[in-house]
Every structure is written in C-alpha cells, then in structure tokens.
Amino acid sequence: MSGVIVKALRQALGGLLKSSGGSETKDRTDQDMSYSTMLLIGLLTAIALLIYFRYAVVAGMADPWRLAIISVAAAMVVTFIFTTVSAWAIAVISTTRSRE
C-alpha cells in the first residue's frame, strides 16, 4: 500500500508544479480542480479547524494554542490516512471488477 501513497504524492506534487497549458474546451463538469486550488482549500480548512479548536473546543484549558495545533495536526494525519486507504480500496475494487 505504500506504493499507492508514493504514487499519489508524486502525482499531486507534479500537478502543483506543472503549468496548465492547453486551449482545449471542455464542459464545466468535465474539468478537474487544479492541485493548487485543492491545496488552498486544504489550508483554509486547516485554519478554520485551528480557530474552531482554539475558541470552541479547548478554550478553557491550559495552553489552548498548543492543544489546538496538536488537534489540527492529528485531524490532518487521520484525514490523510483515510484518504489513502479509501483510494487504495477503490483501486482494489475496480481492479477486481474489471476481471469479472
């Protein structure tokens, strides 16, 4: 499964660095989101989570900023693992289906 993670990271980082060159017209629903847009959405989500954890979840505890940062980091790690396992499961299912 680590090969799947490496391949996904390589594709994502390659998409961030690659410029979009092409004048081909596609339907709006047939276009993929750019990796830079997804990165921006991810960063905004992490900031929103940080604010939520700091001011709503750990507001009354000692050292709330440290706890909020740890909470956001844990949430991002769990999200990354869930995403890669889901992608792996979809790949296994689609490979099994194509053999039938």
Secondary structure, DSSP 8 states (H G I E B T S, - for coil): -HHHHHHHHHHHHHHHHS---------GGG----HHHHHHHHHHHHHHHHHHIIIIISTTSSSHHHHHHHHHHHHHHHHHHHHHHHHHHHHHHHHHHHH-
